[in-house]
């Protein structure tokens, strides 16, 4: 009886120890990742990281001697303050930009091999270089007047520097997952992958101009405005001269028309007077002829005297009186 109970006790102890170990080790074998985390399995005892699988959010059975090396799965927020760059016209400006990037889960092993967990500084410095490379395309004035175009150009430069130029596996994942200029994944090289991050959002902030540069810019703008003002003044003077010339031309035309009308009127008046005189004299001649014929006057001297007296009587400044020497008395009636 005693010999039989000994093996049973041993078995019970072994089973108890196994259950105890199971109760202790089983919970320790589960490790979790939050919804905003990716992770690689890392062995606690040796520190070795297994890059064969990228784990997503949730609880995972990886063993008691393993834990997760965590990477951010949500957005990384970066702000680059007052990045100095030269514009196309050789003036230095400072621009502040912000952007948000996401690590690509499929490329996380490559990111780990290249930068481990120290990728943030690399992302930041690369973005600064991209911004500096995008600014020289624009003039200082365009940095203010064409902000949407400048922002889009900077966004493209930072996006391609951090994310590369390869098409993504899922082109519907986000707006610029597969732009028109992207390279097919079959022919993409490691150098085309960028820094294995997707820059999904970009905001251009304030553009700063140093005081000396601002003065030069304002001076150049003032000179342009002065030149434009001078051109407008010159154009105004030309227009005034043209207007004065047109006015003078119209006045000359009016004077010519008036003079021509006056000359025509004078000619018509003189012609009318001449015609009037001719008609009167012609009628007078016919009347005298008829008078002489009816009175029977044929002596030319008498005709001349009669015509002379009639002419004198018709003058306003002649007064007839009696002259006893000539025996002329009274006045003659008008014929």
Secondary structure, DSSP 4 states (H G I P E B T S, - for coil): -HHHHHHHHHHHHHHHHHHHHHHHHHHHTEEEE-TTEEEEEEETTT--EEEEEEE-SEEEE--TTEEEEEEE-SPEEEEEEEEEEE-TTS-EEEEEEEEEEEE-STTHHHHHHHHTT-HHHHHHHHHHHHHHHHHTTS-HHHHHHTHHHHHHHHHHHHHHHHH-SBPPS-TTSSTTTT-TTPBPTTT--GGGSTTSEEEEEEEEEEEEE-HHHHHHHHHHHHHHHHHHHHHHHHHHHHHHHHHHHHHHHHHHHHHHHHHHHHHHHHHHHHHHHHHHHHHHHHHHHHHHHHHHHHHT---HHHHHHHHHHHHHHT-TT-----BTTTTB-S-PPP-
